[in-house]
Amino acid sequence: MNSLQQSLILSFFLSAFLALPVSAADIKAGEQKANHCASCHGQKGDSGNAQWPNLAAQQTTYLVNQLAAFKAGNRVNPIMQSMAGHLTDEDVNDLTAYFSSQPPVKAGGDPALAKSGESKAGMCLGCHGNKAQGNGQFPRLAGQHPEYLVQQLKAFKEGSRKSGPMQAITANLSEADFKALAAYFGSL
């Protein structure tokens, strides 16, 4: 075997080795670490308080991005900034794997408002998935607390929560639209 062949073989094995993940997310470890999250978000991500979002079945990429935003101070919430500030990358991966693996929950919503919101929801489904199940970096809206969704829509409209597309969309919506959309997504 000549040196070129040896170099190619070594390169192949080295690239294959480097392509392996350094550490895989551990759902069981995430379940243990979720004890710190349970008082607000519920042990399995089913928040009993509409002030805090359900995390069950939430998109992993979205959760990772939001924890990073809290940790960096790009998303402002004193409690979450403090909580996220102490998390390692391994903690984040374990927690997000755990919460995203939980069965979805349904928060409910006013049926009349939900019916009105259904007709407006099409503008949301392109990013958030055809059943509002979320899509990678776009969060799951289905089953979320309507009150929480209204708060977030207001924050996007006011600019206290940043996202160019969301700010553009919310700029053209009324508070009544927010409530109708939130009731619809909560009912899914």
PyMOL commands that set and color helices and strands:
alter all, ss='L'
color gray80, all
select helices_A, chain A and resi 3-18+27-36+38-41+60-72+78-85+89-101+111-120+122-128+146-158+164-170+175-187
alter helices_A, ss='H'
color red, helices_A
deselect
rebuild
show_as cartoon
